[in-house]
């Protein structure tokens, strides 16, 4: 290969694909040439030289003297293009004023911005993320994304099938007016039933503000029950409601049957039947609910302070330990304890207010309250500050 007249004697260019190497798009001057002068046959693509005279190779020139990827260029010539010189690592894009700051990438504008001073240190950055553009011409119908839905591992084919959209042009119909492009999406009846159940579970969970992990557990429970076909004849909505109730108890955030019934279209009796059948079919169990499982949520919904909540929790726990409420539901015991604690404090709540939050009737609260009232002095914590003395508490 003939030596280039622009290189010193004895130096030869190595035959490599220069433009394929992710380096500075400009070919800087070779040693001995004025800084910024391009090599013969290669135009300089930048608006300014890579480095200024007197600046060591590999350093930046004045501020704004070139794009950030030009910081590694300089009077050292073609990096890695001269025989006998090793290839350096790619330069790291940093802010000249704050080298250690984190760069924020603006995907819409394609800029890399310094988080300290707001200087744009890189532009025209290629976004390698997912393409979320849509290509539907019919605005009256749903406009799905080009990348499609996310994969659902609970379905048989992962829901990775293809749907051909409805055509709008003249080429989409034959001479008889029939559509040429039919919907080629194939989904089995079982997958379709599970998809509908998953949507119903998500809607119910959103209405009572349940987290995503409970929704995932409910979906898994429903899939197991549906594949076993042990509850044939039962409504899928009833099975989904019972699975949501079981998932809440297994995750340690139990909900009452009335709370589940309020967000579903199934009766409380039907949810209870499916609950027992699912536990038997899956050979699983749930922990027993206690008064402490509902206390914090009920007190928070009633707007009671922390002191009243701690007192109500102590009263309910002591009442169970002393066996004062045998056979009573933990929800009714918790409601009665909240009523007693609130009546002894400055934040008083009526039986009607507590019953609406706890989902129990006023008479149920009164029955449990009458059982614990005779031992009221022994139930309150020692550090509780009474606004109403114990002997002045209402006798129902």
Buried (B, 14 or more C-beta within 10 A) or exposed (E): EEEBEBBEEEBEBEEEEBEEEEBBEBBBBBEEBEBBBBBEEEEBEBEBBBBBEEBEBBEBBEEEBBBBBBBBBBBBBBBBBBEEBEEEEEBEBBBBEBEEBEBEEEEEEEBBBBEEEEBBBBEEBEEEEEEEEEEBEEEEEEEEEEEEEEEBEBBEEEBEBEEEBBBEEEEEBEEEEEEEEEEEEEBEEBBEEBBEBBEBBBEBBEEBEBEEEBBEBBBEBBBBBBEEEBBEEBEBBBBBBBBBBBBBBBBEBBBBBEBBBBBBEBEBEBBBBBBEBBBEBBEEEBEEBBBBBBBBBBBEEBEBEEBBBBBBBBBBBBBBEEEBBEEBBBBBBBBBBBBBBBBBBEBBBEBEBBBEBBBBBBEBBBBBBEBBBEEBEEBBEEEBEEEBEBEEBEEB
